[in-house]
Amino acid sequence: MKIATWNVNSLRARADRVEDWLRRTDVDVLAIQETKCKDENFPWELFENNGYEVAHFGNSQWNGVAIASRVGLEKVERTFASQPSFGKGGKDPVQEARAIGATCDGVRIWSLYVPNGRALDDEHMPYKLSWLAELKNQAASWLAEDPTAQITLMGDWNIAPRDEDVWDIDFFLEQGLTHVSAPERAAFGAFEAAGFADVVRPLCPGPGVYTYWDYTQLRFPKKEGMRIDFVLASQALAARVTEAKIDREERKGKGASDHAPVIVELS
């Protein structure tokens, strides 16, 4: 089985590219982030016409997550238990569309769009850290209940857990930027401590191996990227991984997302 994750940065804007990519790569399950759709304007037919069932969670023109599968789509959950809400500037908090889970051919897949902290002193940062903490608690409870469970937490984590995961760590530290701060990295590391492994890094080692390149300042041609999209797998699922790839070619050309798809093959 071949599974993948991709922050498409507006699904409707990149519908043709997504469809072409699905046909070319022949993936069985795709976890999607930043659909930027509500359910009523989600392009359901894009997937259905290509043999995929799809579940989507979107409640505004921002965020949005989905799972498309041609090997079954069962037990869909929109949000995880205790997922924090957010209200900017003290406004009434809302549940953002950042997590969706489904079981596909025995594998529990979560498509995750982790909040961006924006700045170290921004109100989004404590929201991001609490969001990750609650997700980690839930993920740990799933494995405590069934240590043999095949679970993957995949998506845009908005964290670069190692210095090699950004094009210039000194630049990030000097500017006081997010994604590389100690609290964010500790939050990511907590998932590894809870029993989830990054199954792509061993097969796609760095440095210089990235999944995201900003649109500005010619970051992509300059190879100034970040590794922030990950597939974390439970021990039982990690044992099935045979290959992994970051599809950097999909970042090229007109109308590309600023993220590259990440693909994992399972025995």
C-alpha positions as CSV (number, residue, x, y, z in Angstrom):
1,M,0.0,0.0,0.0
2,K,1.2,3.5,-0.9
3,I,0.3,6.4,1.4
4,A,1.1,10.1,1.1
5,T,0.7,13.5,2.7
6,W,0.5,16.8,0.9
7,N,-0.2,20.4,2.0
8,V,-1.7,21.5,-1.3
9,N,-2.2,25.2,-0.3
10,S,-5.7,25.5,-1.8
11,L,-7.2,22.4,-3.4
12,R,-9.4,24.1,-5.8
13,A,-6.6,26.2,-7.2
14,R,-4.5,23.1,-7.7
15,A,-7.2,20.6,-8.7
16,D,-5.6,19.7,-12.0
17,R,-2.2,19.2,-10.5
18,V,-3.5,17.0,-7.7
19,E,-5.5,14.9,-10.2
20,D,-2.4,14.5,-12.5
21,W,-0.2,13.6,-9.5
22,L,-2.7,11.0,-8.2
23,R,-2.7,9.3,-11.6
24,R,1.0,9.5,-12.0
25,T,2.0,8.3,-8.6
26,D,-0.8,5.7,-8.1
27,V,-1.0,6.3,-4.3
28,D,-3.7,4.4,-2.4
29,V,-4.3,7.0,0.3
30,L,-3.6,10.7,0.3
31,A,-3.8,12.9,3.4
32,I,-4.3,16.5,2.4
33,Q,-3.9,19.8,4.3
34,E,-4.9,23.3,3.6
35,T,-7.7,22.5,1.3
36,K,-9.1,26.0,2.0
37,C,-12.6,24.7,1.3
38,K,-15.9,24.4,3.1
39,D,-17.6,21.0,2.6
40,E,-20.1,22.6,0.2
41,N,-17.4,23.7,-2.3
42,F,-15.0,20.8,-1.9
43,P,-14.2,19.2,-5.3
44,W,-15.6,15.8,-4.4
45,E,-15.7,14.7,-8.1
46,L,-12.0,15.1,-8.5
47,F,-11.4,12.1,-6.2
48,E,-14.6,10.1,-6.9
49,N,-13.9,10.1,-10.7
50,N,-10.5,8.6,-10.0
51,G,-11.7,5.8,-7.8
52,Y,-11.2,7.4,-4.3
53,E,-13.5,7.8,-1.4
54,V,-12.9,11.0,0.4
55,A,-13.6,12.6,3.8
56,H,-13.2,16.3,4.3
57,F,-13.3,18.7,7.2
58,G,-13.5,22.3,6.3
59,N,-15.5,25.2,7.9
60,S,-14.0,28.3,6.3
61,Q,-11.7,29.5,3.5
62,W,-8.7,28.7,5.7
63,N,-7.2,25.5,6.9
64,G,-9.1,22.3,5.9
65,V,-8.0,18.7,5.9
66,A,-9.0,15.6,4.0
67,I,-8.3,11.9,3.4
68,A,-8.7,10.3,0.0
69,S,-8.6,6.5,-0.2
70,R,-9.2,3.8,-2.7
71,V,-8.6,1.0,-0.1
72,G,-11.5,1.8,2.2
73,L,-12.5,4.8,4.4
74,E,-14.0,3.9,7.7
75,K,-14.6,5.4,11.2
76,V,-14.1,9.0,10.1
77,E,-13.4,11.4,12.9
78,R,-13.3,15.2,12.4
79,T,-11.0,16.6,15.2
80,F,-9.4,14.4,17.9
81,A,-10.7,14.3,21.4
82,S,-9.9,17.3,23.5
83,Q,-8.6,19.2,20.4
84,P,-8.1,22.8,21.5
85,S,-10.1,25.6,20.0
86,F,-8.8,29.1,19.2
87,G,-10.2,32.6,19.4
88,K,-8.0,35.4,18.1
89,G,-7.8,38.4,20.4
90,G,-10.0,36.9,23.0
91,K,-12.9,36.2,20.7
92,D,-15.1,33.2,21.2
93,P,-12.9,30.2,20.4
94,V,-13.7,28.0,17.4
95,Q,-12.7,24.5,16.4
96,E,-10.4,24.9,13.5
97,A,-10.4,22.3,10.7
98,R,-7.0,20.9,11.4
99,A,-7.4,17.1,12.0
100,I,-9.3,14.3,10.4
101,G,-8.8,10.6,10.9
102,A,-10.0,7.5,9.1
103,T,-9.2,3.8,8.9
104,C,-7.9,2.7,5.4
105,D,-7.3,-1.0,4.9
106,G,-6.5,-1.5,8.6
107,V,-4.3,1.6,9.0
108,R,-5.5,4.5,11.1
109,I,-4.5,7.6,9.2
110,W,-4.6,11.1,10.6
111,S,-4.3,14.1,8.3
112,L,-2.9,16.9,10.4
113,Y,-2.4,20.6,9.8
114,V,-0.6,21.7,13.0
115,P,-1.1,25.4,13.9
116,N,1.6,27.9,12.9
117,G,2.9,29.7,15.9
118,R,3.5,32.8,13.7
119,A,5.9,34.4,16.2
120,L,7.4,33.4,19.5
121,D,5.4,36.0,21.4
122,D,2.2,35.6,19.3
123,E,-1.0,34.2,20.8
124,H,-0.9,31.4,18.3
125,M,2.2,29.9,19.9
126,P,0.6,28.7,23.2
127,Y,-2.3,27.5,21.1
128,K,0.1,25.5,18.9
129,L,1.8,24.0,21.9
130,S,-1.4,23.1,23.6
131,W,-2.8,21.6,20.4
132,L,0.3,19.4,20.1
133,A,0.2,18.4,23.7
134,E,-3.4,17.2,23.5
135,L,-2.7,15.4,20.3
136,K,0.2,13.6,21.9
137,N,-1.9,12.6,24.9
138,Q,-4.5,11.1,22.6
139,A,-2.0,9.4,20.4
140,A,-0.3,7.9,23.5
141,S,-3.7,6.6,24.8
142,W,-4.3,4.9,21.4
143,L,-1.1,2.9,21.8
144,A,-1.7,2.2,25.4
145,E,-5.0,0.7,24.5
146,D,-3.6,-1.3,21.7
147,P,0.3,-1.5,21.3
148,T,-0.1,-3.3,18.0
149,A,-2.3,-0.6,16.4
150,Q,-1.2,0.6,13.0
151,I,-1.4,4.4,13.2
152,T,0.1,7.2,11.3
153,L,0.1,10.9,12.2
154,M,1.0,12.6,8.9
155,G,0.8,16.1,7.6
156,D,2.2,19.6,7.9
157,W,3.7,19.8,11.4
158,N,5.0,23.4,11.1
159,I,8.1,22.3,13.0
160,A,11.7,21.7,11.9
161,P,12.9,19.3,14.6
162,R,16.6,19.4,13.7
163,D,19.0,22.1,12.7
164,E,19.5,20.4,9.3
165,D,15.8,20.8,8.6
166,V,16.2,24.4,7.7
167,W,18.4,26.0,5.1
168,D,20.2,28.2,7.6
169,I,19.7,27.6,11.3
170,D,21.7,30.7,12.3
171,F,19.4,32.8,10.3
172,F,16.4,31.4,12.1
173,L,17.9,31.8,15.5
174,E,19.2,35.3,14.9
175,Q,15.8,36.4,13.6
176,G,14.0,34.7,16.5
177,L,11.8,32.7,14.1
178,T,9.3,30.0,14.9
179,H,9.5,26.3,13.8
180,V,12.9,25.8,15.5
181,S,12.3,27.0,19.0
182,A,13.0,24.6,21.9
183,P,9.3,24.3,23.0
184,E,8.2,23.4,19.5
185,R,11.0,20.9,19.1
186,A,10.2,19.4,22.5
187,A,6.6,19.1,21.5
188,F,7.6,17.1,18.4
189,G,10.0,15.0,20.3
190,A,7.2,14.0,22.7
191,F,5.6,12.0,19.9
192,E,8.7,10.0,19.4
193,A,8.9,9.4,23.2
194,A,5.2,8.2,23.0
195,G,6.1,5.5,20.4
196,F,5.8,7.2,17.0
197,A,8.7,7.2,14.6
198,D,9.6,9.4,11.7
199,V,9.7,6.8,9.0
200,V,10.8,9.0,6.1
201,R,14.1,10.5,7.5
202,P,16.0,7.2,7.6
203,L,15.2,6.6,3.9
204,C,15.5,10.3,2.9
205,P,18.4,11.6,5.0
206,G,19.5,15.2,5.1
207,P,20.8,17.9,5.3
208,G,19.3,19.8,2.4
209,V,16.3,17.5,2.2
210,Y,13.2,19.7,2.5
211,T,9.4,19.6,2.0
212,Y,8.6,23.3,2.0
213,W,10.0,26.3,0.2
214,D,8.5,29.8,0.6
215,Y,7.2,31.5,-2.5
216,T,9.2,34.6,-1.8
217,Q,12.8,35.5,-2.3
218,L,13.4,32.7,-4.8
219,R,13.6,30.2,-1.9
220,F,13.0,27.2,-4.1
221,P,15.7,27.8,-6.8
222,K,18.1,28.8,-4.1
223,K,17.4,25.5,-2.3
224,E,16.4,27.4,0.8
225,G,13.8,25.2,2.3
226,M,12.5,23.6,5.4
227,R,11.6,20.0,6.4
228,I,8.2,20.4,8.2
229,D,6.0,17.7,6.6
230,F,6.3,14.3,8.4
231,V,4.9,10.8,8.5
232,L,5.1,9.6,12.1
233,A,4.1,5.9,12.5
234,S,3.4,3.6,15.4
235,Q,5.9,0.7,15.9
236,A,3.6,-1.8,14.2
237,L,3.2,0.4,11.1
238,A,6.8,1.5,11.0
239,A,7.8,-2.2,10.6
240,R,5.9,-2.3,7.3
241,V,7.7,0.7,5.7
242,T,9.8,-0.3,2.7
243,E,10.3,2.9,0.8
244,A,9.9,6.7,1.2
245,K,10.2,9.7,-1.1
246,I,9.8,13.4,-1.0
247,D,8.5,14.4,-4.4
248,R,10.5,17.6,-4.9
249,E,9.6,17.7,-8.6
250,E,6.0,18.5,-7.7
251,R,7.2,21.8,-6.2
252,K,8.3,22.9,-9.7
253,G,6.4,24.7,-12.4
254,K,3.5,27.1,-12.6
255,G,0.8,26.8,-9.9
256,A,2.8,24.5,-7.6
257,S,2.0,24.3,-3.9
258,D,4.8,25.6,-1.6
259,H,5.0,22.1,-0.1
260,A,6.1,18.8,-1.8
261,P,4.2,15.6,-1.3
262,V,5.7,12.9,1.0
263,I,5.2,9.3,0.0
264,V,5.6,6.1,2.0
265,E,5.3,2.6,0.7
266,L,4.1,-0.2,3.0
267,S,4.7,-4.0,2.6
